[in-house]
Amino acid sequence: MPVIHKSTIRRARQAEKRRARNHAALSIVKGLVKKVQTAVAEKKAEDAKSSLRAAEAALSKAVTKGILKANTASRRISRLTIRVNALGATRA
């Protein structure tokens, strides 16, 4: 049977904590993105704009915390912004 070192146990414990923290932050981001998508689908321009601001902030914060890569967050923000702007153009 292999020897299990204290450092291995500690690393496993740390990894589990980080995984839980990252999962919680990602679920918040996903919820906010979903809120924007729902508002766009229902053609609610004002709700979409306010939700977009919150989603952008959450995505940027996730990058700062190292949960998402910068390009991933940038791509998601870009795609959401395009959808929200298109919604505004159809209203005008």
N, C-alpha and C positions, 0 to 999 in steps of 0.2 A: 504494500500500500504506500502511495507517495506521501511525502511529508508536506503538510499544509503549513506554510509559514504565516506568522502574524501579519506580515505585510500583505500577503495575498488576501487574507480575511478583511483587512482594513480597506484594501483597494476595492474589493467586492462591495463592501458596505458603502463606500464613497460613490461607486458607480451607480448603485441602486438609488441613492439620494439624488444624484444628478439626473438620472433617468426620470424620476418622479417630478423633479422641478421642471425639467425640459418639457415633459409631457403636459404638465399643467399650463405652462406658458403657451405651448403650441395649441392647446385646445381653446384657449382664450382667443388667440389669433384666428383660428379656424371659425370660431363663432362670429367674430366681428366681420370676417370676409363673407361669411354666409349671409349676414345681415344686409350687407351691401348688395349682394347678388339677388336677394329676395326683394329688396326695394326696387332694384332695376327691373326685375321680372314683373313687378306690380306697377311699374311706371310711376313711381313716387319720387320725383326729382329731388325735393327738399330732404326727404328721409335718406335718399341715396347719398347726397352730398355730405350730410352730417355723419352718416355711417362711414363714408369714405375717409373722412378726417380721422376718425377713431381707428379705423383699420390701418391707415398709413402710420399712425403713431405706434400702434402695437407691433406692426411689422418692423419698423425702425428699431424699436426697443428690443425685439427678438434678435436683430442683427448685433446690437450692442452687447447683448448677453451671450452671444456666440451660439444661439440656438439655430438660427438660419444663416445661410451665406448671403452676402450683400447682393450678389446678382439675382438670387432667387427672390429676395424681398423686392428688389427693384423691378423685376419682371412682373411680379404679382401686382404691385402698386400700379405699374404702367397699364396692365390689362384692365384693372378695375377702373382706373381713371378714364380710359378710352370708352368703356361701357357707360359710365356716368355722364361723360360729355356728350356721347351720342344721344343719350336720353334727353338731355337739355336741348339738343339741336332739333329733335323731333317735336318738342314742345313749342319752340319759337316760330 
